[in-house]
């Protein structure tokens, strides 16, 4: 079986009131972090900022994002052995997130919602809870 390249993605963690922002894509049930693929020539922070603008209308400066951690797990909906490497950045803004055309709904999530998340999102929730920022 050929080795599949890892998926390199970046996401933001916007935490308010001990909950983190997650989204659902149109007509999909799973919750995921606002974020997406890191394009060629783009830093992970630039990708996270671009995706935040595209998905939840937050205008974030890449240099303002603090990298929290990287999650490396089986990629949701991909063949076995294909990994996603998600670099997660803390976002700080008072602006209200707004669902874009690519996003069905916004959700403020705690570890009570683990069952709704694919593996990467579930690990992000567990790590944010372990660090004491969400319930």
Secondary structure, DSSP 8 states (H G I E B T S, - for coil): ------EEEEEEEEEETTEEEEEEETT---BB-SEEE--TT--HHHHHHHHHHHHH-----GGG-EEEEEEEEE-TTS-TT-EEEEEEEEE---S-----TTEEEEEEE-GGGGGGB-HHHHHHHHHHHHTTS--
